[in-house]
Amino acid sequence: MAKVKVGIIGVTGYAGEELLRILLKHPEVKITYLSAKLDKYPQKIREILPGIESDLECEELNLEKIKNICDVVFLALPHSVSLEIVAELYNAGKKVIDLSADYRLNNPKVYEKWYKKKHTHLDLLKKAVYGLPELYRKELRAKSKEQNKGCLIANPGCYPTGAILGCAPVIKENLVEGNSIIIDAKSGVTGGGREFVQLYYPENKNNFKAYNIAIHRHQPEIEQELSKLGKRKTVNGKRVEVTFVPHLLPVERGILSTVYLQLKKKIGEKQIRKIYTEFYKNEPFVRILPEEKFPELKNVVHTNYCEINFRIDDSTNRIIIISAIDNLIKGAAGQAVQNMNLICGYDEKTALI
């Protein structure tokens, strides 16, 4: 069986670099194209990204060439930059996995509000599959049966991945109030991208702060997906609403999310644990930790795993859920490869374990 021919656009960013590292060890992949914004072209990728032993060259963006030599294309580009590129590749019959937010939000008005740009491809918004395998595996696998057709996967954001996986079981079972969810999330500095780290990491090395309080662009993405999980696509008859506060940790990578939800009635931790265990029983990359053991970044960084645990505060009848992921792997590149495995018909764990 011939290997799938893969291209990466935006390979020199943190997510693009992680994609390359994973795909270089993927037994079913042949990397045929790499592109990034550089001062000169072409350049050997090992000269740009120290530590990657490959003679592959990074080229100037050439969509016509990509159409001729790639089956699957990953886009690791800034938000709004992907809009037109995704459309052209999709219309050429390519399988496109977009790591930006350009096709994650179903409502174009919501996208315009939060990203300050008018969406130009409303038809593709309806065709995009949200690439969270734990919730959309059926839709992702269905794409593997569609031959010679364009396919668009909107890879989730890093904060939404951790928050949604943490909350999904209790939202699905309609056990919590939908309008009082508080998400307190902390990310390593690589979540801001390579340029951000170069500019700001030195001053944040011994610091810890909140940022984009209640205005972070991942908030509507979290609300959209959690709203779909509740009964009648709502929770308690209302759209799920969250208070989302991200923080910047003085570490390289990882996201730890602490989520506070108000339970509708008294329920025991054993019953909640049974719900979580059942919900994620067949998920290769979600670990429900045993009682009294809570997620830590050191146990998930450099992996595609999400670890989850919880505790009920009896005095307030709140459930406190904690999840941990690597923002660059399960929150970006690893999840993108997991999605590629599913839409190409491979074992979804390939190259990720």
Backbone torsions as a table, in degrees:
resi	resn	phi	psi	omega
1	MET	NA	129.3	-177.8
2	ALA	-66.9	146.0	178.1
3	LYS	-73.6	151.4	177.1
4	VAL	-77.2	135.4	-178.3
5	LYS	-92.1	122.6	-168.8
6	VAL	-121.9	141.1	173.4
7	GLY	-123.1	151.2	176.3
8	ILE	-126.4	123.0	174.9
9	ILE	-104.5	121.5	-175.5
10	GLY	93.2	39.6	-171.4
11	VAL	-73.2	-18.2	-174.5
12	THR	-89.8	-4.3	172.3
13	GLY	-77.3	171.8	-178.4
14	TYR	-60.0	-45.1	-179.8
15	ALA	-67.7	-40.0	178.4
16	GLY	-63.1	-40.0	177.9
17	GLU	-64.0	-42.7	177.9
18	GLU	-63.5	-39.6	176.7
19	LEU	-57.4	-47.9	-179.2
20	LEU	-60.8	-45.0	179.9
21	ARG	-58.4	-43.2	-178.6
22	ILE	-69.7	-45.1	-174.7
23	LEU	-70.6	-26.2	177.4
24	LEU	-64.6	-23.5	178.8
25	LYS	-104.3	6.9	-179.5
26	HIS	-81.6	120.6	-174.5
27	PRO	-68.4	-17.0	-176.8
28	GLU	-104.5	8.0	-173.0
29	VAL	-115.4	138.2	167.4
30	LYS	-119.7	115.6	179.8
31	ILE	-80.2	118.8	-174.8
32	THR	-112.7	-8.5	-177.9
33	TYR	-157.5	132.8	173.5
34	LEU	-130.7	137.9	-179.0
35	SER	-141.3	148.5	175.6
36	ALA	-165.2	168.1	177.7
37	LYS	-84.7	111.1	-176.6
38	LEU	-130.7	167.4	178.3
39	ASP	-76.3	-28.7	179.7
40	LYS	-146.7	155.1	-178.7
41	TYR	-133.5	151.4	-16.0
42	PRO	-81.1	168.5	174.4
43	GLN	-137.3	142.6	175.3
44	LYS	-65.2	134.7	-176.5
45	ILE	-65.2	-30.2	179.5
46	ARG	-69.0	-19.2	176.5
47	GLU	-83.3	-21.6	-179.3
48	ILE	-92.9	-41.1	-177.4
49	LEU	-116.9	91.7	-179.8
50	PRO	-56.8	138.7	179.5
51	GLY	101.0	-15.7	176.3
52	ILE	-97.3	113.2	-178.2
53	GLU	-92.1	90.1	179.7
54	SER	-153.8	144.2	177.3
55	ASP	-92.8	7.2	177.1
56	LEU	-59.6	146.6	-180.0
57	GLU	-106.8	146.4	176.1
58	CYS	-97.4	125.7	-172.9
59	GLU	-115.0	167.2	171.7
60	GLU	-70.0	147.9	-177.3
61	LEU	-60.6	126.1	179.6
62	ASN	-141.5	94.9	-174.2
63	LEU	-64.9	-33.8	179.3
64	GLU	-64.5	-39.5	177.7
65	LYS	-65.8	-42.6	179.0
66	ILE	-58.7	-42.0	-179.1
67	LYS	-61.6	-30.3	-176.5
68	ASN	-86.4	-24.8	-171.6
69	ILE	-122.6	2.5	-178.2
70	CYS	-123.9	143.9	171.4
71	ASP	-98.2	-41.5	-178.7
72	VAL	-122.3	135.5	179.2
73	VAL	-127.4	125.7	173.3
74	PHE	-95.6	133.9	175.1
75	LEU	-112.6	113.3	177.1
76	ALA	-113.0	65.4	-173.2
77	LEU	-116.7	162.4	176.6
78	PRO	-63.4	157.1	177.7
79	HIS	-56.9	140.9	179.3
80	SER	81.6	-23.4	177.9
81	VAL	-71.4	-28.4	-175.6
82	SER	-78.7	-20.4	-169.6
83	LEU	-46.0	-59.5	-174.1
84	GLU	-76.5	-35.1	-179.4
85	ILE	-64.1	-44.1	177.5
86	VAL	-57.2	-46.9	-177.1
87	ALA	-61.9	-43.1	-178.2
88	GLU	-66.1	-41.7	-179.5
89	LEU	-70.6	-40.0	177.4
90	TYR	-60.7	-46.1	-178.5
91	ASN	-67.6	-17.7	175.3
92	ALA	-88.1	5.2	176.5
93	GLY	85.4	18.3	-178.4
94	LYS	-90.0	153.2	171.6
95	LYS	-86.4	117.9	-173.0
96	VAL	-116.0	128.6	175.2
97	ILE	-117.9	109.1	-172.9
98	ASP	-101.2	119.6	-179.2
99	LEU	-87.5	-2.6	176.5
100	SER	-85.8	179.5	-179.1
101	ALA	-91.2	5.5	-168.6
102	ASP	-64.0	-24.3	-179.4
103	TYR	-125.7	18.3	179.8
104	ARG	-83.4	-36.9	-173.8
105	LEU	-88.7	124.2	-176.4
106	ASN	-68.7	-32.0	-176.4
107	ASN	-96.1	115.8	-178.1
108	PRO	-63.0	-26.6	178.2
109	LYS	-69.6	-35.7	176.7
110	VAL	-66.9	-42.3	177.1
111	TYR	-59.2	-46.1	-178.4
112	GLU	-63.7	-38.5	-179.6
113	LYS	-64.2	-45.1	-172.3
114	TRP	-89.5	-25.6	-177.1
115	TYR	-112.2	0.5	173.0
116	LYS	57.3	36.5	178.3
117	LYS	-147.7	138.2	178.9
118	LYS	-75.7	133.2	179.7
119	HIS	-77.6	131.2	-172.8
120	THR	-104.2	-0.3	-177.6
121	HIS	-137.6	70.6	-177.1
122	LEU	-65.2	-28.9	178.8
123	ASP	-63.4	-37.6	-179.5
124	LEU	-75.6	-26.7	176.1
125	LEU	-57.7	-36.4	-178.1
126	LYS	-76.3	-21.4	-177.2
127	LYS	-95.8	-17.0	-177.5
128	ALA	-68.8	140.9	174.2
129	VAL	-104.0	129.1	177.1
130	TYR	-71.1	120.4	-168.2
131	GLY	-86.0	54.6	171.9
132	LEU	-107.8	97.1	-171.0
133	PRO	-55.9	-33.3	-177.9
134	GLU	-64.1	-21.5	178.9
135	LEU	-111.6	-24.4	-172.8
136	TYR	-126.5	29.5	-178.1
137	ARG	-60.9	-41.5	-179.0
138	LYS	-58.7	-45.8	-179.6
139	GLU	-67.4	-37.0	179.9
140	LEU	-68.8	-44.6	179.9
141	ARG	-64.8	-32.5	179.7
142	ALA	-60.7	-29.6	-179.4
143	LYS	-67.8	-23.9	-179.9
144	SER	-68.7	-17.6	-179.4
145	LYS	-92.1	-7.3	-179.7
146	GLU	-94.8	105.1	-177.8
147	GLN	-90.4	142.5	174.9
148	ASN	56.7	33.8	176.7
149	LYS	-126.7	149.7	175.3
150	GLY	-65.9	148.7	-179.0
151	CYS	-144.1	133.8	-177.9
152	LEU	-127.2	120.4	176.4
153	ILE	-112.4	123.2	176.0
154	ALA	-92.1	100.3	-177.7
155	ASN	-67.5	131.2	-176.1
156	PRO	-64.3	159.2	172.2
157	GLY	-71.5	163.2	-177.0
158	CYS	-69.5	-50.5	178.3
159	TYR	-60.3	-46.2	178.4
160	PRO	-59.0	-37.7	-179.9
161	THR	-57.6	-51.6	-179.5
162	GLY	-64.0	-42.9	-176.9
163	ALA	-70.2	-45.1	-177.4
164	ILE	-66.0	-45.7	179.1
165	LEU	-61.7	-36.8	178.5
166	GLY	-65.3	-39.7	-173.0
167	CYS	-92.3	-21.7	-167.3
168	ALA	-49.9	-48.3	-175.8
169	PRO	-61.2	-43.5	-177.6
170	VAL	-75.4	-28.1	174.5
171	ILE	-69.0	-45.1	-179.5
172	LYS	-59.4	-38.8	-178.8
173	GLU	-84.5	1.7	176.5
174	ASN	59.5	40.5	-176.4
175	LEU	-94.4	-9.6	-173.6
176	VAL	-128.7	158.3	175.2
177	GLU	-70.9	138.8	-174.8
178	GLY	-90.1	-8.2	-174.7
179	ASN	-113.3	17.4	-178.7
180	SER	-139.6	37.5	-177.9
181	ILE	-90.0	126.1	179.1
182	ILE	-113.6	124.1	-179.8
183	ILE	-115.5	115.1	179.1
184	ASP	-109.7	105.2	-171.8
185	ALA	-121.7	142.3	-179.1
186	LYS	-125.1	131.5	-177.3
187	SER	-123.6	149.1	169.3
188	GLY	-69.3	162.8	-171.2
189	VAL	-67.3	-22.0	-179.1
190	THR	-66.0	-14.4	175.9
191	GLY	-62.7	-21.7	179.9
192	GLY	-88.1	-4.9	179.6
193	GLY	94.7	165.7	-174.4
194	ARG	-62.5	-42.9	-179.0
195	GLU	-64.3	-40.4	178.5
196	PHE	-61.0	-45.0	-178.9
197	VAL	-62.6	-42.9	-179.4
198	GLN	-62.7	-35.1	-176.9
199	LEU	-84.8	-39.7	-166.9
200	TYR	-114.9	-16.5	-175.9
201	TYR	-59.1	-41.3	-179.9
202	PRO	-55.6	-41.6	-177.7
203	GLU	-78.2	-16.2	178.6
204	ASN	-99.9	3.4	-174.0
205	LYS	-57.7	-39.2	179.8
206	ASN	-118.0	36.2	-174.9
207	ASN	-130.8	165.9	178.2
208	PHE	-153.5	124.3	-174.4
209	LYS	-151.7	157.6	171.5
210	ALA	-88.4	155.4	177.7
211	TYR	-151.3	161.1	-179.8
212	ASN	44.9	48.9	-174.4
213	ILE	-67.1	118.4	179.1
214	ALA	64.7	11.0	177.7
215	ILE	-132.0	14.7	-179.0
216	HIS	-73.1	139.1	-174.3
217	ARG	-66.5	-15.0	178.2
218	HIS	-79.5	-12.4	-178.4
219	GLN	-59.1	-50.9	-178.9
220	PRO	-64.8	-28.2	177.2
221	GLU	-66.6	-43.4	177.4
222	ILE	-63.2	-46.3	-179.1
223	GLU	-62.9	-40.5	-179.9
224	GLN	-60.2	-49.7	-174.5
225	GLU	-73.9	-35.9	177.0
226	LEU	-69.9	-33.8	177.5
227	SER	-62.9	-36.9	179.9
228	LYS	-66.9	-24.8	-175.9
229	LEU	-77.4	-28.5	-176.1
230	GLY	-73.4	168.8	178.7
231	LYS	-62.0	140.0	-176.4
232	ARG	53.4	32.6	179.9
233	LYS	61.3	19.3	175.3
234	THR	-138.4	171.3	171.7
235	VAL	-118.9	124.6	178.9
236	ASN	57.6	34.0	177.6
237	GLY	76.8	4.6	-177.9
238	LYS	-127.8	156.5	171.9
239	ARG	-67.5	139.1	178.5
240	VAL	-64.9	133.7	177.3
241	GLU	-127.2	137.4	-177.8
242	VAL	-125.7	150.9	165.6
243	THR	-100.3	116.3	-172.5
244	PHE	-118.0	120.6	179.5
245	VAL	-125.6	107.6	176.6
246	PRO	-87.9	151.9	178.4
247	HIS	-130.9	153.2	178.9
248	LEU	-105.4	116.3	179.2
249	LEU	-87.9	150.4	176.2
250	PRO	-84.0	49.1	176.4
251	VAL	-132.2	166.1	-175.0
252	GLU	-71.8	-47.3	-170.7
253	ARG	-150.7	163.6	179.3
254	GLY	112.6	149.4	174.1
255	ILE	-131.7	125.6	172.8
256	LEU	-112.3	120.1	-179.3
257	SER	-112.9	129.6	173.8
258	THR	-114.8	119.3	-173.5
259	VAL	-117.9	131.5	-178.5
260	TYR	-110.9	121.3	-179.1
261	LEU	-130.0	140.7	179.3
262	GLN	-87.7	117.2	177.3
263	LEU	-70.1	144.7	179.9
264	LYS	-76.0	-27.3	179.9
265	LYS	-151.5	169.0	178.1
266	LYS	-67.2	132.8	179.4
267	ILE	-150.2	141.5	-175.2
268	GLY	-81.9	155.6	180.0
269	GLU	-63.8	-32.6	179.5
270	LYS	-63.5	-38.8	178.7
271	GLN	-67.8	-41.5	177.3
272	ILE	-62.8	-42.7	-179.2
273	ARG	-62.5	-38.1	177.6
274	LYS	-63.3	-39.9	179.1
275	ILE	-63.5	-45.8	180.0
276	TYR	-65.9	-42.8	-179.5
277	THR	-62.6	-42.0	179.5
278	GLU	-68.4	-42.0	-177.1
279	PHE	-61.8	-39.5	-174.3
280	TYR	-109.1	18.0	-171.8
281	LYS	-62.4	-29.0	-178.6
282	ASN	-108.1	15.8	-176.5
283	GLU	-93.0	117.2	-175.5
284	PRO	-70.5	-19.2	-174.6
285	PHE	-117.9	14.7	176.0
286	VAL	-118.6	127.2	178.9
287	ARG	-116.0	119.3	171.3
288	ILE	-90.3	114.5	-173.3
289	LEU	-76.5	155.1	177.9
290	PRO	-68.7	163.8	179.4
291	GLU	-52.5	141.0	176.4
292	GLU	72.7	1.7	173.8
293	LYS	-113.6	121.1	-174.0
294	PHE	-115.0	152.9	-175.9
295	PRO	-57.5	142.9	175.0
296	GLU	-135.4	145.1	-177.5
297	LEU	-60.2	-39.1	-175.0
298	LYS	-60.3	-20.7	-178.3
299	ASN	-90.0	-8.1	-178.6
300	VAL	-122.7	-18.1	-178.5
301	VAL	-62.6	144.6	-176.8
302	HIS	67.7	21.3	175.0
303	THR	-134.7	169.2	177.0
304	ASN	-99.6	17.5	-177.3
305	TYR	-88.2	151.2	167.7
306	CYS	-118.7	123.7	176.4
307	GLU	-105.1	140.5	-174.4
308	ILE	-137.8	141.0	166.4
309	ASN	-153.6	174.2	-173.6
310	PHE	-153.3	167.7	171.7
311	ARG	-150.5	144.8	176.2
312	ILE	-98.1	128.9	173.8
313	ASP	-89.8	101.5	-175.2
314	ASP	-62.8	-29.5	-176.9
315	SER	-69.0	-27.7	180.0
316	THR	-116.0	-5.8	-174.4
317	ASN	56.4	39.7	174.0
318	ARG	-105.1	147.1	170.2
319	ILE	-102.4	131.8	179.5
320	ILE	-109.4	116.1	-175.5
321	ILE	-110.8	134.1	178.6
322	ILE	-122.7	131.4	176.1
323	SER	-131.1	154.9	178.9
324	ALA	-140.3	134.8	175.8
325	ILE	-141.2	167.5	166.8
326	ASP	-89.2	120.9	-175.7
327	ASN	-63.5	-26.8	-178.3
328	LEU	-90.0	-16.9	-177.5
329	ILE	-108.5	-81.4	177.2
330	LYS	-61.5	-28.0	178.6
331	GLY	-85.7	0.7	-178.4
332	ALA	-161.5	-94.0	-168.3
333	ALA	-66.5	-42.9	-179.6
334	GLY	-63.4	-43.5	178.6
335	GLN	-64.9	-36.0	177.5
336	ALA	-62.9	-41.4	177.5
337	VAL	-69.6	-37.5	174.8
338	GLN	-57.8	-42.3	176.9
339	ASN	-65.2	-42.3	177.6
340	MET	-59.7	-43.4	179.1
341	ASN	-57.3	-41.7	-178.1
342	LEU	-69.9	-44.4	-176.9
343	ILE	-76.2	-15.1	177.4
344	CYS	-99.7	-3.3	177.4
345	GLY	84.5	17.2	178.3
346	TYR	-91.6	166.6	169.2
347	ASP	-61.1	127.0	-172.4
348	GLU	-67.2	-13.5	179.8
349	LYS	-85.9	-7.9	-174.6
350	THR	-56.3	127.6	178.8
351	ALA	72.1	3.3	-176.4
352	LEU	-112.5	-6.8	178.4
353	ILE	-125.8	NA	NA
